[in-house]
Amino acid sequence: MLDQVNEEIEANIQITREIESEIVKCSDVERALAAKESDLTKTLYFSHFELTGLLTVVSKFSDYLICFPLSHRA
């Protein structure tokens, strides 16, 4: 009877270790995904900043062409 209880305890301990191992793996994956998300967010903000700058330049150039059409320049 005592041997059976000990075996069940050992089995439960093994299951607990396996669960803990899976938790550690999930935590590692979660950390890696958080780092990737951070990199992608940074890239998004840089791209947005760059596009905003380019759109501003295009807008100013369009305004310039409206005020000074190419056909009227010397």
C-alpha positions, -999 to 999 in steps of 0.1 A, spaced: 0 0 0 28 24 9 47 15 -23 16 24 -43 13 58 -26 50 65 -32 46 55 -69 16 79 -72 36 107 -55 65 101 -79 42 101 -109 26 134 -97 60 149 -92 70 139 -127 39 154 -142 45 186 -122 81 187 -136 68 183 -172 42 210 -166 69 233 -152 91 226 -182 62 235 -206 56 267 -187 93 276 -191 91 269 -228 60 291 -231 77 319 -212 106 317 -236 84 319 -266 64 347 -250 96 367 -244 108 361 -280 74 372 -294 74 403 -272 109 413 -285 97 407 -321 66 428 -315 88 456 -301 110 455 -332 80 455 -355 64 484 -337 96 504 -339 98 497 -377 62 507 -380 68 541 -363 100 547 -384 81 539 -416 52 561 -406 76 590 -398 94 585 -432 61 584 -451 48 615 -434 80 633 -444 77 621 -480 41 631 -482 50 665 -469 77 669 -495 53 658 -523 26 682 -511 50 711 -510 63 702 -545 28 699 -558 20 734 -544 52 747 -561 42 732 -594 7 747 -592 22 782 -585 50 778 -610 39 754 -638 68 738 -658 56 753 -691 61 788 -678 96 784 -665 126 797 -685 
